[in-house]
Amino acid sequence: MVMTMMLLVVLMITTLLITISFWLPQTTPDTEKLSPYECGFDPMGTARLPFSLRFFLVAILFLLFDLEIALLLPVPWAMNQQDPTLTTTWTSTIILLLTIGLIYEWMEGGLEWAE
């Protein structure tokens, strides 16, 4: 009985908030809001130019090496254990995999900016 009442109250509040959200905002946008950029400048060209995949490669490399730092950050504390061979093995494995991937991308020409 209590659960049914709570469900009904939640449904009523949700329906009320959805209804208010449709009525409350302005439905007549002005020309500035309809422009592709809301900065006040007219666009110089089309906004649909394709991005070069090189920019995405740089972003992925940044995230990859940022993740590497996050993974390798606890290593100095882990090296203080009784037997640090497991820590050294995992650290070496991570660095080796990243090095192999970097060499592969380098050999395939994925890091070349000019073609």
N, C-alpha and C positions, 0 to 999 in steps of 0.2 A: 504494500500500500504506500509506504513512504517512498520507495523507489519509483513508483508510478507517478506520484506527485512531483518528485524532483525532475523526472524526465519531462513531464508536461511543462513545468516552470522553465526548464532549459530550452525546450522547443519554442515556447512563447517568447522568451527573451531573444532568442536567435532570430525568430521571424520578425519581431519588432525592430531589431537592429538592422536586419537586411532591408526591410521596408524603408526605414529612415535613411539608410545610406543611398537608396535610389532617389529619394525625394530631395535630400538636402543639398547636393552639389549643384553648381550652375550647369545648365545643359547648353548654354550658348557660348562656346569658346571664342575668344577674340583672335585676331590675325597673328598675334605673337605666339599664341599657344599652338596655332596650326602650322607655324613654320617649322622646318626641320631642326633648327637650332633655336633655343630659347635665350640666346645671348644678345639678340638685337641686330646682329649682322646678317646681311643677305648671304646665302651660300655662294661661293665662287664657282663651284662646279657641282657635279653629282655627288651625293653622299653614299652612293652604292659602289664605290671603287673597291676592288678586291684587295684584301690585305696580303702581303707577302707572307709565305709560310716561314720565312726566316725569323720574323718577329715572334711567332709562336714557338719556334725552336729555342730562341733565347729565353723565353718565359719558362719553357719546360726544363731547360738546363738550370735556370735559376732555382726553380722549385726542387729539382733533383738534388742539387748541391746544398740547398737549404735543409732538405730532409737528411742529407748526409751529416750535416753539422748537428742536427737534432739527435741522430742515432749515435754519433760518436761523442757527444758531450759527456755522458756518464762514464766514459772509459777511464779517465784518471782516478775516479773514485773506485771503480771496479778493479783497477790494477793493485789496489791495496789488500786484496783478499789473500788467503793462504796460498792458493794455487791459481795464478792468473793466466794459465795456458788457455782455458776456454774463452776468456775475454779477448786474449790476443788472437786466437783463431777466428772468432767472429768478426773482430775489427779488421783483420787482414782479408777476410772473405769479402766484406763490404767494400773495402778500398780496391780490391782486385776486380770485383765485378764492375765497379764504376770506371776503373781504368780501362778494362776491356771494352766497355760500351763507348767510352770516349775515343779510343783508338779506332774502333769500327766506324764511328761517325766521321772521324777525320779521314780515314781511308776511302769512304764512300763519297766524300766531298760535301757532306751535309753541313759543314761549318764554314764553307766558302761563301763569301758575300757577293763577290763578282763572278758572273758566269761567262 
